[in-house]
Amino acid sequence: YATVLCILATSASWTLLDGWSRGGIALAGSVLFLVSDAILGLREFTDWIGRARIPVMATYIPAQLLIALTVLETIG
């Protein structure tokens, strides 16, 4: 799973070659997705973060939206 996340971040940064509008949206979405998964990992495997539903969803939902917008812009 970590490999897939690294591929996501790498491919999103490659989209910066297409310009900041699409590339910036893709990169922001992938970074937010990585942050949400990091928070989930911290919540699952440590007691450091406790219950973190709000921070997880506050990063996950915008991440999915930005990634979807990138895909829609690429298709359209």
N, CA, C and O of each residue as an XYZ file, in Angstrom:
304
protein
N       0.826     -1.196      0.000
C       0.000      0.000      0.000
C       0.868      1.257      0.000
O       0.542      2.247     -0.655
N       1.962      1.208      0.732
C       2.873      2.353      0.765
C       3.449      2.621     -0.621
O       3.656      3.775     -0.996
N       3.707      1.563     -1.379
C       4.222      1.731     -2.739
C       3.195      2.432     -3.618
O       3.543      3.311     -4.406
N       1.947      2.049     -3.485
C       0.878      2.682     -4.266
C       0.766      4.161     -3.910
O       0.585      4.998     -4.793
N       0.871      4.488     -2.624
C       0.820      5.893     -2.207
C       2.002      6.688     -2.757
O       1.851      7.846     -3.146
N       3.165      6.067     -2.788
C       4.334      6.749     -3.363
C       4.156      6.966     -4.865
O       4.541      8.011     -5.390
N       3.581      5.996     -5.550
C       3.304      6.150     -6.986
C       2.291      7.266     -7.201
O       2.425      8.049     -8.142
N       1.279      7.349     -6.341
C       0.289      8.421     -6.423
C       0.951      9.789     -6.306
O       0.695     10.680     -7.117
N       1.795      9.953     -5.303
C       2.457     11.243     -5.096
C       3.413     11.564     -6.238
O       3.496     12.713     -6.672
N       4.131     10.563     -6.727
C       5.073     10.787     -7.824
C       4.349     11.162     -9.104
O       4.746     12.108     -9.784
N       3.298     10.439     -9.440
C       2.569     10.760    -10.671
C       1.865     12.107    -10.566
O       1.727     12.815    -11.563
N       1.420     12.464     -9.368
C       0.801     13.777     -9.192
C       1.833     14.883     -9.382
O       1.520     15.929     -9.949
N       3.047     14.665     -8.917
C       4.065     15.703     -9.117
C       4.500     15.780    -10.575
O       4.925     16.843    -11.028
N       4.404     14.682    -11.321
C       4.705     14.731    -12.750
C       3.681     15.569    -13.506
O       4.002     16.136    -14.551
N       2.459     15.657    -12.999
C       1.453     16.455    -13.688
C       1.762     17.949    -13.625
O       1.153     18.739    -14.346
N       2.701     18.337    -12.768
C       3.115     19.747    -12.745
C       3.731     20.162    -14.081
O       3.764     21.347    -14.415
N       4.216     19.184    -14.838
C       4.751     19.482    -16.166
C       3.663     19.976    -17.114
O       3.949     20.680    -18.082
N       2.412     19.603    -16.832
C       1.279     20.047    -17.645
C       0.792     21.436    -17.265
O      -0.093     21.980    -17.926
N       1.340     22.006    -16.237
C       0.923     23.333    -15.790
C       0.437     23.296    -14.360
O       0.093     22.242    -13.824
N       0.416     24.481    -13.750
C       0.062     24.566    -12.339
C      -1.407     24.313    -12.084
O      -1.763     23.874    -10.991
N      -2.282     24.574    -13.057
C      -3.703     24.378    -12.775
C      -4.004     22.903    -12.520
O      -4.526     22.563    -11.458
N      -3.692     22.037    -13.449
C      -3.957     20.620    -13.262
C      -2.947     19.999    -12.305
O      -3.321     19.223    -11.425
N      -1.685     20.332    -12.469
C      -0.646     19.746    -11.635
C      -0.773     20.133    -10.177
O      -0.574     19.303     -9.290
N      -1.101     21.382     -9.928
C      -1.254     21.837     -8.550
C      -2.431     21.180     -7.859
O      -2.362     20.838     -6.679
N      -3.511     21.009     -8.601
C      -4.697     20.345     -8.040
C      -4.379     18.888     -7.729
O      -4.740     18.383     -6.666
N      -3.700     18.209     -8.660
C      -3.352     16.801     -8.444
C      -2.388     16.647     -7.277
O      -2.540     15.747     -6.452
N      -1.406     17.519     -7.211
C      -0.430     17.427     -6.136
C      -1.061     17.731     -4.782
O      -0.763     17.057     -3.796
N      -1.923     18.733     -4.724
C      -2.602     19.058     -3.465
C      -3.489     17.890     -3.023
O      -3.523     17.554     -1.840
N      -4.197     17.280     -3.955
C      -5.043     16.132     -3.624
C      -4.243     14.953     -3.113
O      -4.636     14.301     -2.146
N      -3.113     14.676     -3.762
C      -2.313     13.535     -3.315
C      -1.660     13.800     -1.960
O      -1.549     12.888     -1.140
N      -1.231     15.025     -1.720
C      -0.636     15.352     -0.418
C      -1.688     15.242      0.688
O      -1.409     14.701      1.758
N      -2.883     15.749      0.435
C      -3.947     15.626      1.438
C      -4.303     14.163      1.703
O      -4.587     13.779      2.838
N      -4.285     13.361      0.651
C      -4.567     11.933      0.816
C      -3.483     11.268      1.653
O      -3.783     10.446      2.519
N      -2.220     11.620      1.400
C      -1.123     11.081      2.207
C      -1.249     11.503      3.668
O      -0.987     10.710      4.572
N      -1.647     12.745      3.894
C      -1.819     13.231      5.266
C      -2.945     12.474      5.968
O      -2.805     12.090      7.129
N      -4.056     12.258      5.270
C      -5.169     11.532      5.895
C      -4.767     10.105      6.239
O      -5.140      9.594      7.295
N      -4.007      9.453      5.352
C      -3.554      8.095      5.656
C      -2.527      8.084      6.776
O      -2.497      7.140      7.566
N      -1.691      9.100      6.866
C      -0.729      9.181      7.974
C      -1.453      9.332      9.308
O      -1.071      8.719     10.305
N      -2.491     10.147      9.316
C      -3.278     10.310     10.544
C      -3.959      8.998     10.916
O      -4.005      8.629     12.090
N      -4.491      8.292      9.915
C      -5.100      6.985     10.187
C      -4.081      6.010     10.759
O      -4.384      5.272     11.697
N      -2.879      6.003     10.200
C      -1.837      5.120     10.703
C      -1.449      5.454     12.130
O      -1.278      4.563     12.962
N      -1.311      6.742     12.411
C      -0.984      7.151     13.775
C      -2.089      6.768     14.749
O      -1.830      6.341     15.875
N      -3.321      6.928     14.295
C      -4.459      6.580     15.158
C      -4.524      5.078     15.406
O      -4.854      4.635     16.506
N      -4.208      4.303     14.380
C      -4.335      2.854     14.485
C      -3.209      2.217     15.301
O      -3.451      1.294     16.080
N      -1.996      2.700     15.126
C      -0.843      2.002     15.694
C      -0.197      2.708     16.883
O       0.738      2.171     17.477
N      -0.671      3.895     17.243
C      -0.130      4.574     18.418
C      -1.280      5.153     19.232
O      -2.416      5.225     18.763
N      -0.976      5.553     20.427
C      -1.962      6.242     21.257
C      -1.769      7.747     21.185
O      -2.438      8.500     21.892
N      -0.852      8.183     20.328
C      -0.472      9.582     20.284
C      -1.611     10.494     19.830
O      -1.777     11.584     20.379
N      -2.377     10.080     18.864
C      -3.367     10.989     18.286
C      -4.783     10.734     18.808
O      -5.654     11.590     18.650
N      -5.026      9.588     19.419
C      -6.362      9.325     19.954
C      -7.407      9.196     18.850
O      -7.122      8.656     17.781
N      -8.584      9.676     19.101
C      -9.640      9.647     18.081
C      -9.456     10.851     17.168
O      -9.404     11.996     17.619
N      -9.362     10.570     15.898
C      -9.035     11.632     14.954
C      -9.989     11.635     13.765
O      -9.556     11.778     12.622
N     -11.265     11.480     14.024
C     -12.222     11.431     12.908
C     -12.277     12.739     12.136
O     -12.309     12.734     10.906
N     -12.287     13.842     12.838
C     -12.409     15.133     12.152
C     -11.176     15.436     11.306
O     -11.332     15.806     10.142
N      -9.950     15.298     11.835
C      -8.791     15.560     10.973
C      -8.691     14.602      9.788
O      -8.271     14.999      8.701
N      -9.074     13.346      9.995
C      -9.029     12.385      8.882
C      -9.995     12.814      7.786
O      -9.610     12.901      6.620
N     -11.231     13.080      8.148
C     -12.224     13.441      7.135
C     -11.972     14.832      6.554
O     -12.307     15.095      5.399
N     -11.383     15.717      7.354
C     -11.082     17.070      6.860
C      -9.978     17.051      5.819
O      -9.861     17.994      5.036
N      -9.175     16.017      5.789
C      -8.155     15.897      4.752
C      -8.575     14.916      3.657
O      -8.221     15.105      2.493
N      -9.323     13.875      4.015
C      -9.709     12.847      3.049
C     -10.709     13.370      2.012
O     -10.528     13.153      0.814
N     -11.743     14.044      2.458
C     -12.780     14.509      1.524
C     -12.226     15.515      0.513
O     -12.469     15.352     -0.682
N     -11.485     16.559      0.947
C     -10.903     17.455     -0.063
C      -9.910     16.743     -0.978
O      -9.801     17.085     -2.156
N      -9.188     15.762     -0.451
C      -8.233     15.016     -1.283
C      -8.960     14.294     -2.401
O      -8.545     14.364     -3.558
N     -10.037     13.603     -2.071
C     -10.793     12.882     -3.091
C     -11.415     13.834     -4.110
O     -11.454     13.538     -5.305
N     -11.894     14.964     -3.633
C     -12.471     15.965     -4.531
C     -11.423     16.493     -5.510
O     -11.681     16.591     -6.709
N     -10.248     16.830     -4.996
C      -9.194     17.362     -5.862
C      -8.703     16.315     -6.855
O      -8.447     16.636     -8.016
N      -8.570     15.080     -6.416
C      -8.147     14.014     -7.330
C      -9.209     13.791     -8.401
O      -8.878     13.612     -9.574
N     -10.472     13.799     -8.011
C     -11.555     13.631     -8.986
C     -11.589     14.791     -9.978
O     -11.811     14.576    -11.170
N     -11.372     16.022     -9.499
C     -11.338     17.166    -10.409
C     -10.205     17.049    -11.420
O     -10.360     17.427    -12.581
N      -9.079     16.532    -10.982
C      -7.963     16.324    -11.893
C      -8.319     15.313    -12.967
O      -8.021     15.519    -14.144
N      -8.958     14.222    -12.566
C      -9.348     13.200    -13.533
C     -10.363     13.768    -14.512
O     -10.250     13.545    -15.717
N     -11.357     14.500    -14.011
C     -12.372     15.087    -14.886
C     -11.762     16.090    -15.854
O     -12.170     16.150    -17.014
N     -10.798     16.876    -15.402
C     -10.144     17.848    -16.272
C      -9.313     17.140    -17.343
O      -9.213     17.615    -18.474
N      -8.726     16.017    -16.984
C      -7.928     15.260    -17.940
C      -8.815     14.635    -19.013
O      -8.465     14.628    -20.193
N      -9.959     14.113    -18.593
C     -10.887     13.488    -19.534
C     -11.520     14.523    -20.455
O     -11.642     14.320    -21.663
N     -11.921     15.645    -19.847
C     -12.651     16.667    -20.596
C     -11.790     17.575    -21.286
O     -12.269     18.489    -21.959
